[in-house]
């Protein structure tokens, strides 16, 4: 028997992702690394065929405007790590998250992570939703897997909106 709470959370995730596909389908390879401001966070070639994200342990002031590349790497990092937690795997470290590059490689990677996420939560039960979850918050926060899934939806909505807004600004800037 499926859980009404899980069905609602999955519906919300799927709705957000369906809105995201509009932007994913329209993203051009040059959109990913376009820098919309002088103070930006992006990804840089690492000299070995990979990419290195800008990062600071303490958020800078002012907060840099992220590129589509940076937001997509960030989305891949937290979604992959959260999937690891749900599946009981050792969570990947931030430095181990490899962004595959602009254009179709990044889009295919994100779609794969989303498929992995939806498969990971598809069979959760009410008992699973009620079990304690210590990610992304401290162990003593007394939050559950249901809270974690709701957080994923909020974080996904934010990242989808950021990528969509950056894509639209870039599109009108080319004219």
Residue pairs with C-beta under 8 A, 6 or more apart in sequence:
3 124
3 125
3 126
3 129
5 126
5 129
5 146
6 121
6 124
6 125
6 126
6 129
6 149
9 121
9 146
9 149
9 150
9 153
10 118
10 121
10 122
12 153
13 117
13 118
13 149
13 152
13 153
13 156
14 118
16 153
16 156
16 157
16 160
17 114
17 156
17 160
19 160
19 164
20 156
20 160
20 163
20 164
22 164
23 160
23 163
23 164
23 167
24 107
24 110
24 111
26 167
26 171
27 68
27 103
27 107
27 163
27 167
28 103
29 102
29 103
29 104
30 102
31 68
31 102
31 166
31 167
31 170
31 171
32 67
32 68
32 69
32 72
32 102
32 103
32 106
33 42
33 43
33 67
33 68
33 69
33 102
34 67
34 68
34 166
34 170
35 42
35 65
35 67
36 65
36 67
36 166
36 169
36 170
37 64
37 65
39 62
39 64
39 65
40 54
40 64
40 65
40 66
40 67
40 70
41 53
41 54
41 55
41 64
41 65
41 66
41 67
41 70
42 53
42 54
42 66
42 67
42 69
42 70
43 51
43 52
43 53
43 54
43 67
43 69
43 70
43 73
43 99
44 51
44 52
44 54
45 51
45 52
46 52
50 98
50 99
51 69
51 73
51 98
51 99
51 100
51 101
53 70
53 73
53 74
53 99
54 64
54 70
55 94
66 74
66 162
66 166
67 166
68 163
68 166
68 167
68 170
69 99
69 102
69 106
71 159
71 162
71 163
71 166
72 99
72 106
72 109
72 110
72 163
73 97
73 99
74 159
75 110
75 113
75 155
75 156
75 159
75 163
76 97
76 99
76 109
76 110
76 113
77 92
77 94
77 97
78 136
78 155
79 113
79 114
79 117
79 152
79 156
80 92
80 97
80 113
80 116
81 91
81 92
81 97
81 135
82 117
82 135
82 136
82 148
82 152
83 89
83 113
83 116
83 117
83 120
84 90
84 91
84 92
85 91
85 133
85 135
85 148
86 117
86 120
86 121
86 124
86 145
86 148
87 120
91 135
99 106
99 109
100 106
100 108
100 109
117 152
121 149
124 145
128 145
129 144
129 145
129 146
129 149
130 144
130 145
130 146
131 144
131 145
132 142
132 143
132 144
132 145
133 143
133 144
133 145
133 147
133 148
134 141
134 143
135 148
136 148
136 151
137 143
